[in-house]
Amino acid sequence: MKRVFVGFLFVMMIGVSPAFAAKDGKGASDQAYEHANENAVFNQVGDWFATVGKSDEEKARIKAQRKAERKVKHAEKKAKKMMEEGKEEGEKKMKKMDKEWKKEKKSSKEWKGSGKKGH
């Protein structure tokens, strides 16, 4: 019976892990975090493993700490994503300004070259 239970647990872990596997193999994927809230199953399971056998006060402290860490991590990811989006927009604006500047420079050369020298 013990072997059956361990085998079942092993099969379940292998079957569920690709759904939460990140590209680098560490933790849940970005897609999973996007749709997750603070009461997500994988957060609850992790909290349960972290607090098993602890006193009620220690459980509350650990859960609060882990919740705060998750919020900080989420805020960092959101800020990073916003910075990347802003960087992309900035690069697009710089390319557009560069094209306009080159066009302006070219037209000013044509204008300067059209007059006669020595006048």
C-alpha positions in Angstrom: 0.0 0.0 0.0 2.9 2.3 0.8 4.4 1.8 -2.6 1.1 2.5 -4.3 0.8 5.8 -2.4 4.3 6.9 -3.2 3.9 5.9 -6.8 0.6 7.8 -7.1 2.3 10.9 -5.5 5.2 10.6 -7.9 2.9 10.4 -10.9 0.9 13.4 -9.7 4.0 15.5 -9.2 5.3 14.7 -12.6 1.9 15.4 -14.2 1.4 18.7 -12.5 4.9 20.1 -12.7 4.9 21.1 -16.4 1.9 23.4 -15.8 3.9 25.4 -13.3 7.4 25.0 -14.6 9.2 28.1 -15.5 11.6 28.4 -18.5 14.6 28.3 -16.2 13.1 25.5 -14.1 12.8 27.6 -11.0 9.3 28.1 -9.5 6.1 28.9 -11.2 6.0 30.3 -14.7 5.2 33.9 -15.4 1.9 32.9 -17.0 0.9 31.1 -13.8 1.8 34.2 -11.7 -0.2 36.5 -14.0 -3.4 34.6 -13.2 -2.6 33.8 -9.6 -3.9 35.6 -6.6 -2.5 35.5 -3.0 -4.8 32.5 -2.2 -3.7 30.4 -5.2 -3.3 26.7 -4.5 0.4 26.5 -5.0 0.9 29.4 -2.5 -1.4 27.6 0.0 0.5 24.4 -0.4 3.9 26.1 0.0 2.6 27.9 3.1 1.3 24.6 4.5 4.6 22.9 4.1 6.4 25.9 5.7 4.1 25.9 8.7 3.5 22.2 9.3 4.2 21.4 13.0 4.6 25.1 14.1 2.7 26.9 16.8 -0.2 29.2 15.8 1.7 32.4 16.4 4.7 31.1 14.4 2.3 30.0 11.6 0.7 33.4 11.4 4.2 35.1 11.4 5.5 32.8 8.6 2.4 33.2 6.5 2.5 37.0 6.8 6.1 37.1 5.9 5.6 34.8 2.9 2.6 36.9 1.8 4.7 40.1 2.0 7.5 38.5 0.0 5.1 37.5 -2.7 3.7 41.0 -2.9 7.2 42.5 -3.1 8.2 40.0 -5.9 4.9 40.8 -7.8 5.6 44.5 -7.5 9.1 44.1 -8.7 8.0 42.1 -11.7 5.3 44.6 -12.5 7.8 47.5 -12.3 10.3 45.6 -14.5 7.6 44.9 -17.1 6.6 48.6 -17.1 10.2 49.7 -17.5 10.7 47.3 -20.4 7.6 48.6 -22.1 8.8 52.2 -21.5 12.2 51.3 -22.8 10.7 49.9 -26.0 8.6 53.0 -26.5 11.6 55.2 -25.9 13.6 53.3 -28.5 10.8 53.7 -31.0 10.7 57.4 -30.3 14.5 57.6 -30.7 14.4 55.8 -34.0 11.6 58.1 -35.3 13.5 61.2 -34.1 16.7 59.9 -35.7 14.9 59.4 -39.0 13.5 62.9 -38.9 16.8 64.3 -38.0 18.6 62.6 -40.9 15.8 63.7 -43.2 16.2 67.3 -41.9 20.0 67.1 -42.2 19.7 65.9 -45.8 17.3 68.6 -46.8 19.5 71.3 -45.2 22.5 70.0 -47.2 20.4 70.3 -50.4 19.4 73.8 -49.5 23.0 74.9 -48.7 24.3 73.4 -51.9 21.8 75.1 -54.1 23.3 78.6 -53.7 26.4 80.0 -55.5 29.7 80.4 -53.7 31.8 83.5 -53.8 28.9 85.9 -53.8 
